[in-house]
Amino acid sequence: MVSGATSPREIQLNGCFNFRDLGGLPTDSGTSIREHTLFRSDALGRLDRSDQRVLADVGLKTVIDLRTSKEVEQHGLCAWHEQSPDTHALPLVAWESLPTKSQSEGWCTPAPLIDAYHQMLEEGREAFAAVLAVLAGGAALPAVVHCTSGRDRTAIVIAVLL
């Protein structure tokens, strides 16, 4: 565990708040997911050099960015200073499909969240296939999947991957 992390799988970085290693999660077969292979995160545009050294030490090879081009325009890409991972822009939904703040605040009951996730699965069909194709390549791992906040889009892609 990295100093300052709040869970054994969290990797504490200065430039994002939700970078987690999926390694160690239990599987149905009684084993666990291999550590330092697949990560999930919020947007990486604010990573500093120290953060990037941490990720280089992990061996990060691939970045899957699920954000829309408008989100990338607003929040930027990570300016990698040393080791630059292979980055794939694979927007899961169109900008117009993203919920407004008031809509997402209404996701406190299962029904609207389930509907939103179904829409993501339907609308993002090609992106899901592309994510699977990228990560199935032997040289793609370790990899991180991220979106703006690292919650809904990232969660649904990770759920499909797992």
N, CA, C and O of each residue as an XYZ file, in Angstrom:
648
protein
N       0.844     -1.174      0.000
C       0.000      0.000      0.000
C       0.886      1.232      0.000
O       1.887      1.285      0.715
N       0.524      2.211     -0.790
C       1.271      3.453     -0.872
C       0.883      4.347      0.299
O      -0.285      4.385      0.686
N       1.838      5.058      0.860
C       1.579      5.931      1.993
C       0.447      6.908      1.673
O       0.411      7.490      0.589
N      -0.470      7.083      2.613
C      -1.582      8.002      2.445
C      -2.807      7.358      1.817
O      -3.870      7.978      1.781
N      -2.689      6.144      1.326
C      -3.817      5.464      0.697
C      -4.823      5.050      1.765
O      -4.459      4.747      2.901
N      -6.102      5.043      1.373
C      -7.146      4.702      2.336
C      -7.589      3.254      2.227
O      -8.341      2.781      3.080
N      -7.143      2.537      1.202
C      -7.437      1.111      1.083
C      -6.207      0.429      0.512
O      -5.354      1.090     -0.080
N      -6.101     -0.893      0.679
C      -4.908     -1.582      0.193
C      -4.728     -1.478     -1.322
O      -3.608     -1.616     -1.815
N      -5.798     -1.241     -2.062
C      -5.691     -1.179     -3.523
C      -5.553      0.234     -4.057
O      -5.280      0.414     -5.244
N      -5.734      1.238     -3.216
C      -5.631      2.625     -3.668
C      -4.170      3.017     -3.815
O      -3.341      2.706     -2.961
N      -3.872      3.693     -4.896
C      -2.536      4.253     -5.091
C      -2.675      5.755     -4.965
O      -3.330      6.399     -5.784
N      -2.057      6.311     -3.939
C      -2.185      7.735     -3.643
C      -1.366      8.546     -4.647
O      -0.150      8.382     -4.746
N      -2.039      9.411     -5.380
C      -1.398     10.297     -6.344
C      -1.824     11.728     -6.056
O      -2.917     11.958     -5.538
N      -0.983     12.675     -6.380
C      -1.304     14.079     -6.154
C      -2.354     14.588     -7.143
O      -3.160     15.454     -6.805
N      -2.344     14.047     -8.366
C      -3.160     14.597     -9.432
C      -4.468     13.888     -9.693
O      -5.196     14.291    -10.600
N      -4.800     12.857     -8.947
C      -6.132     12.255     -9.051
C      -6.497     11.632     -7.716
O      -5.633     11.329     -6.894
N      -7.792     11.449     -7.520
C      -8.270     11.023     -6.208
C      -8.826      9.612     -6.202
O      -9.253      9.129     -5.153
N      -8.834      8.938     -7.339
C      -9.570      7.674     -7.416
C      -8.779      6.630     -8.217
O      -9.369      5.899     -9.013
N      -7.479      6.549     -8.025
C      -6.636      5.593     -8.759
C      -6.516      4.328     -7.923
O      -5.953      4.353     -6.828
N      -7.051      3.210     -8.442
C      -7.070      1.976     -7.662
C      -6.607      0.784     -8.480
O      -6.894      0.675     -9.672
N      -5.892     -0.097     -7.822
C      -5.451     -1.362     -8.378
C      -6.574     -2.372     -8.175
O      -7.053     -2.538     -7.053
N      -6.999     -3.042     -9.228
C      -8.036     -4.057     -9.088
C      -7.457     -5.376     -8.599
O      -8.198     -6.311     -8.294
N      -6.148     -5.450     -8.526
C      -5.492     -6.647     -8.023
C      -5.874     -6.927     -6.590
O      -6.029     -6.015     -5.777
N      -6.020     -8.200     -6.294
C      -6.389     -8.627     -4.957
C      -7.875     -8.863     -4.793
O      -8.297     -9.467     -3.807
N      -8.689     -8.394     -5.753
C     -10.123     -8.658     -5.663
C     -10.361    -10.156     -5.841
O      -9.745    -10.783     -6.703
N     -11.247    -10.730     -5.038
C     -11.496    -12.175     -5.134
C     -12.280    -12.528     -6.397
O     -13.079    -11.734     -6.894
N     -12.037    -13.727     -6.900
C     -12.784    -14.249     -8.041
C     -13.708    -15.354     -7.559
O     -13.572    -15.840     -6.437
N     -14.652    -15.751     -8.411
C     -15.578    -16.831     -8.061
C     -14.851    -18.159     -7.848
O     -15.331    -19.023     -7.114
N     -13.695    -18.319     -8.489
C     -12.977    -19.587     -8.378
C     -12.157    -19.699     -7.093
O     -11.518    -20.719     -6.837
N     -12.186    -18.629     -6.288
C     -11.449    -18.673     -5.026
C     -10.052    -18.083     -5.114
O      -9.350    -18.011     -4.106
N      -9.642    -17.665     -6.286
C      -8.350    -16.998     -6.426
C      -8.590    -15.494     -6.355
O      -9.647    -15.054     -5.904
N      -7.631    -14.715     -6.792
C      -7.824    -13.266     -6.830
C      -7.190    -12.705     -8.093
O      -6.359    -13.348     -8.734
N      -7.597    -11.506     -8.428
C      -7.062    -10.833     -9.610
C      -5.610    -10.464     -9.346
O      -5.261    -10.010     -8.257
N      -4.779    -10.662    -10.342
C      -3.351    -10.369    -10.222
C      -3.124     -8.885     -9.949
O      -3.727     -8.034    -10.604
N      -2.275     -8.577     -9.003
C      -1.979     -7.188     -8.642
C      -1.153     -6.494     -9.714
O      -0.427     -7.130    -10.477
N      -1.285     -5.168     -9.749
C      -0.519     -4.290    -10.651
C      -0.682     -4.665    -12.121
O       0.270     -4.595    -12.899
N      -1.905     -5.064    -12.494
C      -2.188     -5.433    -13.883
C      -3.272     -4.558    -14.485
O      -3.149     -4.120    -15.629
N      -4.331     -4.298    -13.731
C      -5.449     -3.490    -14.211
C      -5.832     -2.490    -13.130
O      -6.010     -2.844    -11.964
N      -5.955     -1.229    -13.547
C      -6.273     -0.139    -12.634
C      -7.483      0.619    -13.158
O      -7.811      0.548    -14.342
N      -8.142      1.348    -12.259
C      -9.213      2.258    -12.649
C      -8.939      3.596    -11.980
O      -8.321      3.665    -10.919
N      -9.420      4.672    -12.635
C      -9.082      5.990    -12.118
C     -10.027      7.058    -12.637
O     -10.801      6.844    -13.570
N      -9.934      8.219    -11.997
C     -10.529      9.422    -12.552
C      -9.541      9.996    -13.573
O      -8.505      9.384    -13.834
N      -9.844     11.147    -14.144
C      -9.024     11.735    -15.204
C      -7.569     11.919    -14.768
O      -7.281     12.231    -13.613
N      -6.675     11.720    -15.712
C      -5.237     11.743    -15.427
C      -4.564     13.058    -15.819
O      -3.340     13.162    -15.734
N      -5.324     14.053    -16.241
C      -4.763     15.292    -16.747
C      -3.987     16.118    -15.747
O      -3.230     17.003    -16.147
N      -4.147     15.861    -14.462
C      -3.459     16.654    -13.438
C      -2.292     15.920    -12.787
O      -1.779     16.371    -11.762
N      -1.869     14.808    -13.357
C      -0.747     14.077    -12.770
C       0.520     14.921    -12.825
O       0.820     15.534    -13.850
N       1.251     14.951    -11.737
C       2.532     15.651    -11.750
C       3.656     14.641    -12.004
O       3.398     13.448    -12.161
N       4.882     15.116    -12.043
C       6.027     14.233    -12.339
C       6.162     13.118    -11.296
O       6.513     11.987    -11.632
N       5.887     13.440    -10.048
C       5.969     12.433     -8.986
C       4.952     11.322     -9.234
O       5.274     10.140     -9.111
N       3.715     11.707     -9.586
C       2.681     10.718     -9.906
C       3.121      9.848    -11.071
O       2.953      8.629    -11.047
N       3.675     10.470    -12.072
C       4.089      9.734    -13.262
C       5.221      8.761    -12.957
O       5.294      7.690    -13.559
N       6.100      9.118    -12.034
C       7.156      8.182    -11.612
C       6.548      6.978    -10.905
O       6.995      5.848    -11.103
N       5.521      7.218    -10.073
C       4.837      6.115     -9.391
C       4.257      5.162    -10.427
O       4.408      3.946    -10.308
N       3.593      5.709    -11.442
C       2.967      4.872    -12.465
C       4.009      4.204    -13.349
O       3.783      3.094    -13.830
N       5.145      4.856    -13.572
C       6.234      4.216    -14.319
C       6.789      3.042    -13.514
O       7.116      2.001    -14.082
N       6.896      3.204    -12.196
C       7.377      2.119    -11.335
C       6.422      0.934    -11.355
O       6.855     -0.213    -11.244
N       5.119      1.204    -11.498
C       4.118      0.141    -11.611
C       4.261     -0.554    -12.968
O       3.859     -1.706    -13.129
N       4.838      0.157    -13.942
C       5.010     -0.401    -15.275
C       3.849     -0.099    -16.211
O       3.652     -0.806    -17.199
N       3.079      0.944    -15.912
C       1.906      1.284    -16.709
C       2.257      1.395    -18.190
O       3.114      2.189    -18.578
N       1.581      0.585    -19.013
C       1.842      0.560    -20.450
C       0.716      1.151    -21.281
O       0.955      1.675    -22.368
N      -0.526      1.068    -20.770
C      -1.670      1.469    -21.575
C      -2.645      2.299    -20.759
O      -2.911      2.007    -19.592
N      -3.179      3.348    -21.398
C      -4.217      4.190    -20.820
C      -5.436      4.102    -21.729
O      -5.347      4.366    -22.928
N      -6.573      3.729    -21.151
C      -7.855      3.713    -21.863
C      -8.651      4.904    -21.335
O      -9.044      4.921    -20.169
N      -8.888      5.893    -22.184
C      -9.579      7.122    -21.813
C     -11.004      7.072    -22.353
O     -11.206      7.114    -23.566
N     -11.993      6.981    -21.466
C     -13.396      6.843    -21.846
C     -14.109      8.189    -21.987
O     -15.311      8.224    -22.247
N     -13.389      9.285    -21.821
C     -14.012     10.602    -21.863
C     -14.365     11.024    -23.291
O     -13.786     10.546    -24.266
N     -15.326     11.927    -23.375
C     -15.685     12.501    -24.670
C     -14.618     13.507    -25.086
O     -13.831     13.963    -24.256
N     -14.594     13.852    -26.371
C     -13.610     14.834    -26.842
C     -13.830     16.181    -26.168
O     -12.870     16.914    -25.932
N     -15.074     16.518    -25.855
C     -15.353     17.787    -25.166
C     -14.775     17.766    -23.744
O     -14.244     18.775    -23.282
N     -14.872     16.643    -23.057
C     -14.275     16.533    -21.723
C     -12.759     16.653    -21.800
O     -12.138     17.314    -20.967
N     -12.172     16.018    -22.796
C     -10.716     16.116    -22.966
C     -10.334     17.571    -23.239
O      -9.349     18.074    -22.698
N     -11.118     18.237    -24.079
C     -10.871     19.643    -24.387
C     -10.955     20.503    -23.121
O     -10.136     21.400    -22.921
N     -11.937     20.230    -22.277
C     -12.134     21.011    -21.049
C     -11.085     20.715    -19.981
O     -10.625     21.625    -19.291
N     -10.706     19.437    -19.845
C      -9.856     19.040    -18.724
C      -8.450     18.613    -19.123
O      -7.583     18.464    -18.261
N      -8.214     18.417    -20.399
C      -6.883     18.118    -20.895
C      -6.446     16.671    -20.751
O      -7.055     15.868    -20.043
N      -5.376     16.381    -21.447
C      -4.702     15.087    -21.371
C      -3.518     15.201    -20.444
O      -3.058     16.304    -20.148
N      -3.032     14.093    -19.995
C      -1.817     14.078    -19.185
C      -0.624     14.372    -20.084
O      -0.464     13.759    -21.140
N       0.198     15.301    -19.664
C       1.443     15.598    -20.384
C       2.529     14.726    -19.760
O       3.179     15.134    -18.797
N       2.726     13.529    -20.303
C       3.692     12.583    -19.752
C       5.092     13.135    -19.963
O       5.448     13.536    -21.071
N       5.878     13.153    -18.908
C       7.212     13.743    -18.962
C       8.303     12.731    -19.257
O       9.295     13.062    -19.906
N       8.137     11.525    -18.800
C       9.197     10.541    -18.960
C       8.713      9.376    -19.806
O       8.890      9.379    -21.024
N       8.119      8.406    -19.189
C       7.639      7.218    -19.892
C       6.186      7.453    -20.286
O       5.330      7.609    -19.416
N       5.897      7.481    -21.583
C       4.556      7.767    -22.067
C       3.831      6.473    -22.439
O       4.214      5.808    -23.401
N       2.782      6.107    -21.682
C       2.049      4.897    -22.030
C       1.266      5.072    -23.329
O       0.983      6.194    -23.749
N       0.927      3.970    -23.948
C       0.101      3.951    -25.147
C      -1.306      4.377    -24.731
O      -1.921      3.721    -23.891
N      -1.822      5.461    -25.303
C      -3.116      6.000    -24.894
C      -4.151      5.788    -25.982
O      -3.900      6.042    -27.160
N      -5.329      5.316    -25.564
C      -6.442      5.048    -26.485
C      -7.653      5.864    -26.047
O      -8.179      5.662    -24.953
N      -8.094      6.787    -26.901
C      -9.309      7.560    -26.646
C     -10.486      6.748    -27.162
O     -10.667      6.605    -28.371
N     -11.282      6.220    -26.246
C     -12.422      5.370    -26.594
C     -13.656      5.861    -25.833
O     -14.085      5.235    -24.864
N     -14.224      6.990    -26.282
C     -15.382      7.546    -25.570
C     -16.520      6.537    -25.488
O     -16.929      5.954    -26.492
N     -17.013      6.348    -24.292
C     -18.065      5.364    -24.067
C     -19.438      5.900    -24.454
O     -20.308      5.140    -24.880
N     -19.630      7.195    -24.307
C     -20.902      7.828    -24.654
C     -20.615      9.145    -25.361
O     -19.499      9.663    -25.316
N     -21.643      9.676    -26.013
C     -21.538     10.993    -26.632
C     -21.687     12.061    -25.554
O     -22.327     11.834    -24.527
N     -21.098     13.216    -25.793
C     -21.183     14.328    -24.849
C     -22.632     14.595    -24.445
O     -22.928     14.842    -23.276
N     -23.519     14.541    -25.422
C     -24.932     14.838    -25.173
C     -25.589     13.802    -24.262
O     -26.623     14.081    -23.654
N     -25.006     12.626    -24.165
C     -25.576     11.567    -23.334
C     -25.128     11.630    -21.882
O     -25.689     10.943    -21.028
N     -24.123     12.449    -21.596
C     -23.662     12.550    -20.211
C     -24.747     13.201    -19.361
O     -25.388     14.153    -19.806
N     -24.961     12.707    -18.152
C     -25.988     13.308    -17.303
C     -25.563     14.683    -16.808
O     -24.377     14.950    -16.615
N     -26.531     15.533    -16.612
C     -26.252     16.808    -15.962
C     -26.014     16.530    -14.488
O     -26.282     15.432    -14.000
N     -25.512     17.523    -13.790
C     -25.262     17.343    -12.359
C     -26.557     16.993    -11.632
O     -26.565     16.107    -10.778
N     -27.642     17.673    -11.959
C     -28.907     17.385    -11.270
C     -29.422     15.986    -11.614
O     -30.014     15.321    -10.764
N     -29.201     15.533    -12.852
C     -29.616     14.178    -13.209
C     -28.819     13.141    -12.413
O     -29.392     12.203    -11.859
N     -27.511     13.314    -12.359
C     -26.697     12.327    -11.646
C     -26.959     12.360    -10.150
O     -26.832     11.332     -9.484
N     -27.320     13.513     -9.606
C     -27.684     13.573     -8.188
C     -28.959     12.786     -7.929
O     -29.187     12.326     -6.810
N     -29.796     12.626     -8.958
C     -31.017     11.851     -8.827
C     -30.791     10.351     -8.887
O     -31.739      9.573     -8.780
N     -29.554      9.945     -9.057
C     -29.237      8.526     -9.150
C     -29.060      7.908     -7.759
O     -28.177      7.074     -7.557
N     -29.879      8.308     -6.824
C     -29.760      7.758     -5.476
C     -30.641      6.525     -5.286
O     -30.581      5.871     -4.245
N     -31.447      6.214     -6.275
C     -32.222      4.980     -6.260
C     -31.761      4.145     -7.450
O     -31.232      4.697     -8.415
N     -31.944      2.860     -7.406
C     -31.403      2.004     -8.470
C     -31.976      2.244     -9.866
O     -31.232      2.151    -10.842
N     -33.254      2.545     -9.999
C     -33.891      2.592    -11.318
C     -33.217      3.548    -12.309
O     -32.899      3.118    -13.418
N     -32.980      4.830    -11.967
C     -32.346      5.700    -12.960
C     -30.903      5.305    -13.268
O     -30.432      5.484    -14.391
N     -30.215      4.777    -12.281
C     -28.841      4.334    -12.498
C     -28.801      3.128    -13.424
O     -27.949      3.047    -14.309
N     -29.714      2.198    -13.223
C     -29.803      1.017    -14.094
C     -30.104      1.449    -15.521
O     -29.508      0.931    -16.465
N     -31.033      2.400    -15.687
C     -31.354      2.905    -17.018
C     -30.130      3.560    -17.666
O     -29.860      3.342    -18.847
N     -29.400      4.353    -16.900
C     -28.208      5.015    -17.427
C     -27.149      3.993    -17.831
O     -26.514      4.140    -18.876
N     -26.954      2.966    -17.017
C     -25.978      1.928    -17.341
C     -26.397      1.142    -18.577
O     -25.555      0.799    -19.406
N     -27.679      0.857    -18.708
C     -28.158      0.186    -19.927
C     -27.887      1.043    -21.151
O     -27.487      0.530    -22.196
N     -28.104      2.362    -21.024
C     -27.823      3.267    -22.140
C     -26.339      3.246    -22.488
O     -25.975      3.234    -23.664
N     -25.480      3.240    -21.466
C     -24.035      3.184    -21.721
C     -23.660      1.898    -22.452
O     -22.859      1.921    -23.386
N     -24.237      0.787    -22.027
C     -23.939     -0.490    -22.680
C     -24.389     -0.474    -24.134
O     -23.685     -0.971    -25.014
N     -25.554      0.095    -24.383
C     -26.080      0.156    -25.746
C     -25.281      1.127    -26.605
O     -24.823      0.777    -27.693
N     -25.119      2.339    -26.111
C     -24.449      3.382    -26.883
C     -22.951      3.110    -27.033
O     -22.354      3.474    -28.046
N     -22.354      2.482    -26.047
C     -20.914      2.278    -26.055
C     -20.462      0.933    -26.572
O     -19.324      0.531    -26.330
N     -21.312      0.242    -27.265
C     -21.005     -1.116    -27.745
C     -19.652     -1.187    -28.461
O     -18.842     -2.067    -28.170
N     -19.409     -0.268    -29.390
C     -18.149     -0.290    -30.147
C     -16.958      0.036    -29.261
O     -15.882     -0.540    -29.424
N     -17.145      0.960    -28.321
C     -16.051      1.300    -27.401
C     -15.702      0.105    -26.518
O     -14.525     -0.167    -26.281
N     -16.722     -0.612    -26.027
C     -16.460     -1.810    -25.219
C     -15.630     -2.816    -26.012
O     -14.656     -3.369    -25.501
N     -16.022     -3.047    -27.261
C     -15.282     -3.996    -28.097
C     -13.844     -3.529    -28.292
O     -12.918     -4.339    -28.261
N     -13.657     -2.233    -28.492
C     -12.304     -1.699    -28.692
C     -11.460     -1.834    -27.425
O     -10.278     -2.170    -27.503
N     -12.059     -1.575    -26.258
C     -11.336     -1.739    -24.989
C     -10.875     -3.181    -24.839
O      -9.717     -3.439    -24.510
N     -11.778     -4.114    -25.081
C     -11.423     -5.535    -24.966
C     -10.314     -5.904    -25.947
O      -9.397     -6.646    -25.594
N     -10.388     -5.393    -27.170
C      -9.363     -5.700    -28.171
C      -8.001     -5.147    -27.748
O      -6.986     -5.830    -27.884
N      -7.975     -3.922    -27.240
C      -6.707     -3.316    -26.806
C      -6.107     -4.125    -25.664
O      -4.924     -4.465    -25.692
N      -6.919     -4.430    -24.663
C      -6.393     -5.097    -23.474
C      -6.085     -6.571    -23.697
O      -5.330     -7.171    -22.932
N      -6.662     -7.152    -24.735
C      -6.366     -8.556    -25.038
C      -4.980     -8.715    -25.646
O      -4.426     -9.815    -25.654
N      -4.420     -7.629    -26.154
C      -3.065     -7.680    -26.693
C      -2.080     -7.928    -25.570
O      -2.162     -7.285    -24.524
N      -1.167     -8.834    -25.764
C      -0.239     -9.241    -24.710
C       0.622     -8.131    -24.150
O       1.053     -8.220    -23.000
N       0.889     -7.081    -24.924
C       1.784     -6.024    -24.466
C       1.043     -4.847    -23.841
O       1.666     -3.824    -23.553
N      -0.267     -4.958    -23.623
C      -1.061     -3.821    -23.146
C      -1.047     -3.651    -21.629
O      -1.367     -2.574    -21.127
N      -0.687     -4.680    -20.906
C      -0.784     -4.621    -19.447
C       0.566     -4.351    -18.801
O       1.599     -4.789    -19.307
N       0.561     -3.649    -17.711
C      -0.510     -3.077    -16.919
C      -1.201     -1.908    -17.631
O      -0.581     -1.169    -18.397
N      -2.501     -1.763    -17.355
C      -3.309     -0.735    -18.000
C      -4.216     -0.069    -16.981
O      -4.548     -0.645    -15.945
N      -4.613      1.168    -17.302
C      -5.591      1.887    -16.504
C      -6.747      2.294    -17.408
O      -6.545      2.725    -18.543
N      -7.958      2.149    -16.885
C      -9.173      2.607    -17.545
C      -9.667      3.793    -16.730
O      -9.780      3.711    -15.507
N      -9.963      4.913    -17.424
C     -10.410      6.086    -16.670
C     -11.403      6.920    -17.458
O     -11.496      6.830    -18.682
N     -12.147      7.741    -16.710
C     -13.006      8.770    -17.282
C     -12.839     10.006    -16.395
O     -11.853     10.105    -15.664
N     -13.762     10.925    -16.447
C     -13.580     12.169    -15.701
C     -13.523     11.946    -14.199
O     -12.616     12.452    -13.538
N     -14.474     11.199    -13.647
C     -14.473     10.991    -12.192
C     -14.144      9.557    -11.799
O     -13.983      9.268    -10.613
N     -14.043      8.660    -12.762
C     -13.665      7.284    -12.458
C     -14.762      6.487    -11.788
O     -14.489      5.521    -11.075
N     -16.003      6.887    -12.012
C     -17.096      6.174    -11.352
C     -17.923      5.394    -12.375
O     -17.629      4.229    -12.641
N     -18.929      6.005    -12.939
C     -19.929      5.257    -13.708
C     -19.381      4.615    -14.975
O     -19.463      3.394    -15.112
N     -18.830      5.382    -15.901
C     -18.315      4.785    -17.148
C     -17.188      3.816    -16.864
O     -17.151      2.712    -17.409
N     -16.274      4.231    -16.012
C     -15.152      3.350    -15.672
C     -15.666      2.084    -14.987
O     -15.204      0.982    -15.283
N     -16.608      2.242    -14.084
C     -17.129      1.085    -13.347
C     -17.779      0.075    -14.269
O     -17.577     -1.129    -14.112
N     -18.556      0.551    -15.231
C     -19.251     -0.391    -16.090
C     -18.271     -1.108    -17.020
O     -18.450     -2.293    -17.303
N     -17.243     -0.411    -17.497
C     -16.232     -1.063    -18.336
C     -15.455     -2.086    -17.517
O     -15.208     -3.198    -17.985
N     -15.070     -1.721    -16.306
C     -14.356     -2.663    -15.440
C     -15.220     -3.875    -15.133
O     -14.723     -5.001    -15.127
N     -16.503     -3.663    -14.878
C     -17.404     -4.785    -14.605
C     -17.452     -5.734    -15.798
O     -17.419     -6.951    -15.619
N     -17.529     -5.198    -17.001
C     -17.534     -6.044    -18.196
C     -16.198     -6.780    -18.318
O     -16.174     -7.971    -18.630
N     -15.100     -6.086    -18.075
C     -13.779     -6.727    -18.157
C     -13.657     -7.870    -17.165
O     -13.157     -8.944    -17.498
N     -14.114     -7.633    -15.957
C     -13.992     -8.662    -14.934
C     -14.930     -9.817    -15.196
O     -14.957    -10.777    -14.427
